Amino acid sequence: MSELDILGLIATGFSTSSFMPQIWRTWKTRDVSGISLSTYVILTIALALWLLYGILKGDVPLIVANTIMIVFSSVIAAMKIVFEKR
């Protein structure tokens, strides 16, 4: 693994962890009033395209980052759908 890949994985750690405060707050409060479902749907589609790009390039940091962020953005979107019905 190159130094550039290591830098990419460090960036992955920071960018993917940025989703955790939103996930945690939403889970604790069940308040989804400030969350835009369309934003998270568009973001998830964009991340899926970046994942495909990373796979085609064989870029490990892109693959790891986008896989994790797809899961996290999907979790937020799912909470928006589930908690909004309550």
Beta strands, then each sheet from edge to edge (+ up, - down):
end
